[in-house]
Amino acid sequence: METYVTMDRTDKNSTDTSVRVLVVEDNPDDRDLLLRQLRKSGMDSHVKFISNGQEALEFLTHPRAVSQTEELIAIFLDLKLPSLSGLELLRRLRVHDELQDIPVIVMTSSNDPNDLEECRRLKVTNYVSKPVTFTSFSKAVADVFHLPRLGSSTEPVEEI
């Protein structure tokens, strides 16, 4: 299941379909939490939600998607996804020159040191451990969008 949110506050009649934030997450609670934080940060325009790795790969690498992803500024990625894991998705994306520099924030319940090492190797921007809290999402969103952090910074997010 995928949801597409366009809430361009400057022009309610805008036909701009570009995607600026891609969320690849199958957990509805984590998706809702991230969307709330993106709204609070004013970054909820042009968000695309995809719930499995294979659909995300097809979306990001399909020729017609290039125009939709030209302004992509961040990917929030769960590692434990159906059909194609987050790590495998990341490996496949990193071979595409046009996708290599997009910041990726990994959200996962994995404590496997190999996952963390692989995230480092694949140049992940930030790593948020689950269960995800509003504070950890706030920090990750603020770091990516260079915004002042919202809420208190009592829970560390492991930066890569």
Buried (B, 14 or more C-beta within 10 A) or exposed (E): EEEEBBEEEEEEEEEEEBBBBBBBBBBEEBBEBBBBBBBBBEBBBBBBBBBBBBBBBEBBBEEEBEEBBEEBBBBBBBBBBEBBBBBBBBEBBBEEEEBEEBBBBBBBEBEEEEBBEBBEEBEBBBBBBBEBBBBBBBBBBBBBBEBEBBBEEEBEBEEB
